[in-house]
Amino acid sequence: MNKNNFLFLILTSLIVFDAHAFQCDAGNDCDVKKDSLGKKNGIEICKDFKGIIRRKITYKDDMMNGPWECFNENSKLIESREYLNDKLNGLTKRLNTSIDKYEEVRYLDDQLHGKNLVFQSKSSNGKTELTGSSTTEYVKGDKDGFMISFDKDGKEIKRLCYKEDKLKSENPELCGGAPIAKVESVKTDPYKGWKTNTFKSGKIKNKYLLVGFNNVEEAELFYENEKLKAQFKRVSLGSNLQTPDIYLYKEFNSRGKITAEGKCNIPGDRELDLEYGLCDYLTGVRYDYGYDDVNFLESKKNFINGRLEGVSYFYDKVDKVETQITYVKDVKVKLVERKMSDQSIIKSEEYYEDGSIK
């Protein structure tokens, strides 16, 4: 495959998963809680003329902060984003409807940053099938690192190297200053052992154990205040692109409190996040603590493979209310509000798949 064909595949895939973006504009009947100053605070829910939820947007102080989701007319999630102060920060997922797979784009302050994943497909006789996938690494909006294409079975077939948005070579010996193995020898790459990266201050940013090319067995990440940020320890090695590596995982805030724990699935076409220590496919629990009272637990959410599943708990310190929400694959199916003092029920509701109350 030549370079032009490789780039064309990526462009084609980007067009595919933007083709249904107009559905995210559906739903003009919106409702969100506002404070005394008229600022949005909470989750804005927008419905279409049929009453079907089409968008959910999280606000804090009148700015998008947290998850942003949109759904099609069948209530299927077709795009999700993460915002921080009105800017894209973190993982964006978009559904490639032709093959029913989610493609992934990562941002830092509205700029592409991190490894992105897209799929390629072809249609024939009314059927569409997966033909391959590709990943591209970005740093603050520029291609910086590897652009890799895979066939439909996950075998690497092409590798390009970029530095500061410029193509260095179709078959580079160097990329970002690090030697790479040839495609046929990736599985037996000789680069092994403990590696360490530091902040400009000289303090340790991360340390990780390599057992092969981009093959991380365990890792620890740190804040600049030397507090532990995240831990990964592999317990299962995936055998191909479709089988994930599984790591025991813990995430901490800068004060040392655990904010997530469980098992982290890393798909075969992804690498462990050694920059931020994030886990997009967590099977376990996430904890959120208050802004003003850093010791107050605001929520405890249960996930299976990155999706909300089972009962999650939300605590309101001011109103002294505990809210229990039951999810099935990210969809809310039941809500129970209780007084924290005696656990007496204030409100109980059940929901259909479209979000309407039964």
Phi, psi and omega in degrees: 000127179275171186300318183296319178295321180298314180292326179296321179300318180294316179299317179300317181294321178299321178295320181300311186277359169264351187297332182253016183297335181300335180295335180287347177271351179288150178098094182253356179267093189247146180219132179209147179287136178239149179275187184295340179267003179083012180272142178288131176215110182131196183262120175274127179246125181244130181244155176272186186293345177269358181085011180273133179293126180246335179216145170228124184230130181266127180242148169216125182055042175070012177237150176293121180217106181116204185292144172230126184224145172226153188229154176274185184293347177259014178068020176273134179295123179246345174201140174224145180223166172235130181242150170224113181053050176072007179242143176296125178215115180110207189272131169246131177245135178228134183281122169275098190292338183292333180234004177057047176231146180269126175267156191233134177228138180244144184230155168223112181051052176073004178248144176301130184203113182116192183267127178252149183232129174227160180244153174245149181210167174220152181245139178206131179054039177080003180244143178244134180226152178291132177246344180169186178210169178208150176237146179224134180261133180236150170228111178049049173093345181254143170297126183207097185130210186267143165246115189237135175248147181234153174279183186295340180265003178090008179277132180292131182236347181201142180219123176245154182239127178242147172221120181053046175072011179244136179288123180274317182190152176287328178229075190286148169273336180228145172212114183066024177086359182250129178298146177238155179272157173293157186307316185288349183243014182302320185293340182243030180301135186281354184282105185224165176108178181283136178237151181223136172242149183234159170286171177300333180288348183096350178286151185291128177266315175202157172218141186208153182257116176267136174240015180166183183296118181052031184245096187264124180275318177204160184203153171227136177242150186228152168280166180290344174276010176076005174284147179293134182257317181200153177228137174231135173218116187289136177241347180208132181258124178291145184267344180202186184297330183274347183253121185281154163285144180241128181240141163291136192223138170221141178234143183230152170272176187290352177261000175097001179278142177289127179250349175198146176203148180150217177246140182246121177270127176247106181304157184297337180262013180238160175246154177298138184280097180271357180270312184243346179072028182275153175233108182281338184238066182276135165247101186165215188232141172243141180240136176241137181246159185291158176283314183279314178252097188291348179264354182274123179282115181271330180203154176223109188243136181259136183231149167232116180052043175087357180248143175297131183210134180083203185269129172245152187239137180230135187238129178253108184291325183289307182275354180056051181237136173253126179249126177252122179241127178262129181243149169231109182052053177077355182260128179286126181243343181204145177225133175227124175255134181228151171289134181290337184289315185228006179064018175288145186280129176265317183209145176218127181221149172238155189229150170279173182298333181276002178094353179282152183283137178289000000 
